[in-house]
């Protein structure tokens, strides 16, 4: 019985370590143009991952995201926007339409990725990792709405998240970006 208990505890520890070993760098996605984007190319950078939408009351956050990006992009910081139509059909466009919208309306220069699913059974593996403690080793944080922001540290580990309504220029995000 004692050896069974020890084996079981060892097994549970291995599961926990496996979840914590996975980082942002283990994922590959596609950019808005359909090109492969290996997230390991972001090693050493802080990354803010945001699910975005063009027809949402929070869409003006694109301007704040762009402001944040321009201010810190030369300080090992990047923003990745992931368009998603998961919330009341607020991102119905094609990738080409989304790209044009972001450029014309908000002058977005930070990378925009392929339109994806961020909730439910069909959510992409990256968002499974972001939202499930069993996979990220830190916390459960189901995406509540468009413009939820996930903070990833320079080592590719989830550092936290900021709810959709909170500004990309909030003290929480700016202090995190500026922290050495």
C-alpha positions as CSV (number, residue, x, y, z in Angstrom):
1,X,0.0,0.0,0.0
2,X,2.8,2.4,0.9
3,X,4.6,1.8,-2.4
4,X,1.4,2.3,-4.3
5,X,0.9,5.6,-2.5
6,X,4.4,6.7,-3.3
7,X,4.0,5.7,-6.9
8,X,0.8,7.6,-7.1
9,X,2.3,10.8,-5.6
10,X,5.2,10.5,-8.0
11,X,2.8,10.2,-10.9
12,X,0.9,13.3,-9.8
13,X,4.1,15.3,-9.5
14,X,5.1,14.3,-13.0
15,X,1.8,15.5,-14.3
16,X,2.3,18.9,-12.6
17,X,5.9,19.2,-13.9
18,X,4.8,18.4,-17.4
19,X,2.2,21.1,-17.4
20,X,4.7,23.6,-16.1
21,X,7.4,22.6,-18.7
22,X,5.3,23.6,-21.6
23,X,5.8,27.2,-22.7
24,X,4.6,29.6,-25.3
25,X,7.6,28.5,-27.4
26,X,6.1,25.0,-27.9
27,X,3.3,26.4,-30.1
28,X,3.1,27.3,-33.8
29,X,0.2,29.3,-35.2
30,X,-0.5,31.1,-38.5
31,X,-0.3,34.8,-39.1
32,X,-3.1,36.8,-40.8
33,X,-1.6,36.0,-44.2
34,X,-1.7,32.3,-43.6
35,X,2.1,32.0,-43.0
36,X,3.4,29.7,-40.3
37,X,4.5,31.6,-37.2
38,X,6.7,29.8,-34.7
39,X,6.2,31.3,-31.3
40,X,9.7,30.2,-30.3
41,X,10.8,33.1,-32.4
42,X,9.7,35.3,-29.5
43,X,12.2,33.9,-27.0
44,X,13.4,36.6,-24.6
45,X,10.4,38.9,-25.2
46,X,7.4,39.7,-23.1
47,X,4.3,38.9,-25.1
48,X,0.8,40.2,-24.7
49,X,-1.7,37.9,-26.4
50,X,-5.1,39.4,-27.1
51,X,-8.2,37.9,-28.7
52,X,-9.6,40.8,-30.9
53,X,-12.7,41.6,-32.8
54,X,-13.7,44.4,-35.2
55,X,-17.4,44.8,-34.3
56,X,-17.2,45.0,-30.5
57,X,-17.8,47.8,-28.1
58,X,-14.2,47.2,-27.0
59,X,-12.8,47.4,-30.5
60,X,-11.3,50.9,-29.8
61,X,-8.8,49.1,-27.6
62,X,-6.9,48.4,-30.9
63,X,-5.7,52.1,-30.6
64,X,-4.5,51.5,-27.1
65,X,-2.8,48.2,-28.0
66,X,-1.0,50.0,-30.9
67,X,0.1,52.8,-28.6
68,X,1.5,50.3,-26.1
69,X,3.2,48.4,-28.9
70,X,4.9,51.4,-30.4
71,X,6.1,52.6,-27.0
72,X,7.7,49.3,-25.9
73,X,8.3,47.2,-29.1
74,X,12.1,48.1,-29.0
75,X,12.3,46.9,-25.4
76,X,11.7,43.1,-26.1
77,X,7.9,43.4,-26.0
78,X,5.4,42.3,-28.6
79,X,1.6,42.1,-28.9
80,X,-0.1,39.3,-30.8
81,X,-3.7,39.8,-31.8
82,X,-5.8,36.8,-32.4
83,X,-9.1,37.6,-34.2
84,X,-12.0,35.5,-33.0
85,X,-15.7,35.3,-33.8
86,X,-16.6,33.5,-30.6
87,X,-18.6,36.2,-29.0
88,X,-21.9,37.2,-30.7
89,X,-20.3,37.1,-34.1
90,X,-18.3,40.2,-33.5
91,X,-15.5,39.2,-35.9
92,X,-17.3,38.0,-39.0
93,X,-14.7,39.1,-41.5
94,X,-12.1,37.1,-43.5
95,X,-8.5,37.4,-42.6
96,X,-8.0,39.9,-45.5
97,X,-10.9,42.0,-44.3
98,X,-9.6,41.9,-40.7
99,X,-6.1,42.9,-41.9
100,X,-7.5,45.8,-43.9
101,X,-9.8,47.0,-41.0
102,X,-6.9,47.0,-38.5
103,X,-4.6,48.9,-40.8
104,X,-7.1,51.5,-42.1
105,X,-9.0,52.2,-38.8
106,X,-6.2,51.8,-36.2
107,X,-2.9,51.8,-38.0
108,X,-2.1,48.4,-36.4
109,X,1.6,47.4,-36.8
110,X,1.7,44.7,-34.2
111,X,1.3,41.1,-35.5
112,X,-2.2,39.9,-36.2
113,X,-2.6,36.2,-36.4
114,X,-5.1,33.9,-38.2
115,X,-8.7,34.0,-37.1
116,X,-9.1,31.3,-34.4
117,X,-11.4,29.8,-31.8
118,X,-10.6,30.8,-28.2
119,X,-13.4,29.1,-26.3
120,X,-15.2,25.8,-26.2
121,X,-14.3,22.4,-27.5
122,X,-12.7,23.7,-30.7
123,X,-10.3,26.3,-29.1
124,X,-6.8,26.1,-30.5
125,X,-4.1,24.5,-28.5
126,X,-2.4,27.8,-27.6
127,X,-5.6,29.0,-26.0
128,X,-6.0,25.7,-24.2
129,X,-2.6,26.3,-22.7
130,X,-3.4,30.0,-21.9
131,X,-6.7,29.1,-20.2
132,X,-6.2,25.8,-18.4
133,X,-4.1,25.5,-15.2
134,X,-3.5,21.8,-15.9
135,X,-1.6,23.0,-19.1
136,X,0.0,26.3,-18.1
137,X,0.8,25.4,-14.4
138,X,-0.4,28.8,-13.1
139,X,-4.2,29.4,-13.4
140,X,-7.5,28.8,-15.1
141,X,-8.6,31.9,-17.0
142,X,-11.4,31.1,-19.5
143,X,-11.7,33.8,-22.1
144,X,-14.6,36.0,-20.9
145,X,-15.1,38.2,-24.0
146,X,-13.1,39.9,-26.8
147,X,-9.9,41.7,-25.8
148,X,-8.9,39.5,-22.9
149,X,-5.1,40.0,-22.4
150,X,-2.7,37.2,-21.5
151,X,0.8,38.2,-20.3
152,X,3.7,35.9,-21.1
153,X,7.1,36.5,-19.6
154,X,10.5,36.4,-21.3
155,X,10.8,32.7,-20.6
156,X,7.6,31.8,-22.3
157,X,5.6,31.2,-19.1
158,X,2.1,32.6,-18.5
159,X,2.5,35.5,-16.0
160,X,-1.2,36.4,-15.7
161,X,-4.1,37.9,-17.5
162,X,-6.2,41.1,-17.7
163,X,-9.9,41.1,-18.2
164,X,-11.4,42.4,-21.5
165,X,-12.7,45.7,-20.2
166,X,-9.4,46.7,-18.6
167,X,-7.4,49.0,-20.8
168,X,-4.2,47.7,-22.5
169,X,-2.7,50.9,-20.9
170,X,-3.7,49.9,-17.4
171,X,-1.1,50.2,-14.6
172,X,-1.1,46.4,-14.3
173,X,0.0,45.9,-17.9
174,X,2.4,48.9,-18.1
175,X,4.1,48.0,-14.9
176,X,4.4,44.4,-16.0
177,X,6.0,45.4,-19.3
178,X,8.4,47.8,-17.6
179,X,9.4,45.4,-14.9
180,X,13.0,44.1,-15.4
